[in-house]
Amino acid sequence: MTAMAWAVLAASVLSVAGTELKQDGKTLFHASARVTFGATYETHAVRATLVCPADAQVTVHVGRPPKNLFLNEERLDAAKWTFDPKTECVELAIPAGTSKLQIRFDDVLSVKPFPIKLPVTLCDADWKPLRPVGEAVGECSRETLAASTAWDGAEGVYELRGMMGGKPVADKTLSVTARGGMPCGQGNAYLLTKGQTMDVKGRAPGAKLPLDSVQLRLVNRLAPVMRVPKDKLDWEGSIVLEGEAFSAEGGGTIRKSTAHGNTHAGGCVFSWALPGHWLSWEFDVPADADFFLTVITASQEPLVLRGAELDGQSLKDAALIRFDGTGGWGRSNADEWQPFRLLDGEGKPLRIRIAKGNHALKLTNMVGQHMNVDCILLTPAK
């Protein structure tokens, strides 16, 4: 029988003694009392809700022999229901009140919700398991699973996947995501920060889970930054790239402003909000040297991600930079413009080796967060 849904209201019953619904002379539903009835037909089950003012004998057309019936999640003894092959109907007694009925054509022996625990494992770049990092805990109910876990590992962009029997799950109805997060780059990759929730959701036909575990692997670590006092910036000794003087852009159109106050050269860029929108600045280096990278930004976002490239290659040890919010957009409050300097894995200013010649620094909006840019400083490392 094709999937369908229909309902009969007590106000529209045709029989004084009860309720009946027919189509082309065939009985689809009959009850010995005036009841409200609604049902959905699915491949493996008919699900119905009945509201009866009194005990009633009910007949439901199902089209084929069922294997089991469940009333209010309790499996009915085979002696308490019958199937008539001529009418293709099931008949059973329904008590007064609201009842949930499931007529099953599969081998399910229980429709009660049950708890689930899915191990979560951190893997290396080749998906080789490294160590367990927790469990996604939840419940399977009405053939739908929902489980979650709070991330307590290092911040970064991680690719997530469900596993079954040691193999990735290809079921498109299954989702493993970061709650409130946006995909980062290709694949099922998300930014995970401390305390962020990972959700596992999907269909579980016949109450059979489509996965037995969850795996994740680090795609990009977040390069940290530190705030630098403005009066400690070496303006004269640095290569200064004005935000509004970018050389190229793609994936969107930035806006330039001279209305934002307290900027270095009287201008900045803003409205940088589209994922994939990038800006590039060209500059010349007079001699081979190590540099510290500092970006003066303003943003009301709690955190901002920008991908970083130098001459078309991901910036070593800083392919993905995590900027903190500054509390505003830098329109009139000078404190909303803050210098952020890149750090290495040990919390020291990151030394970036740049050879003599012309170069291009590219920053890309990764997940759609706003960030205004006043200027960028490349300061010789000492």
Beta strands, then each sheet from edge to edge (+ up, - down):
strand 1: 4-8
strand 2: 19-23
strand 3: 26-31
strand 4: 36-41
strand 5: 45-52
strand 6: 56-61
strand 7: 68-71
strand 8: 74-75
strand 9: 81-84
strand 10: 89-94
strand 11: 97-104
strand 12: 114-123
strand 13: 129-141
strand 14: 144-150
strand 15: 156-164
strand 16: 167-168
strand 17: 175-178
strand 18: 189-192
strand 19: 197-203
strand 20: 213-221
strand 21: 225-227
strand 22: 239-242
strand 23: 248-250
strand 24: 255-257
strand 25: 268-270
strand 26: 278-285
strand 27: 289-298
strand 28: 303-310
strand 29: 313-314
strand 30: 320-324
strand 31: 338-342
strand 32: 352-354
strand 33: 357-365
strand 34: 372-380
sheet 1: 1+ 4- 5+ 11- 7+ 8-
sheet 2: 2+ 3- 6+ 10- 9+
sheet 3: 16+ 15- 20+ 12+ 13- 14+ 19- 17+
sheet 4: 16+ 15- 18+
sheet 5: 21+ 31- 27+ 32-
sheet 6: 21+ 31- 27+ 34- 22+
sheet 7: 23+ 26- 33+ 28- 29+
sheet 8: 23+ 26- 33+ 28- 30+
sheet 9: 24+ 25-
end
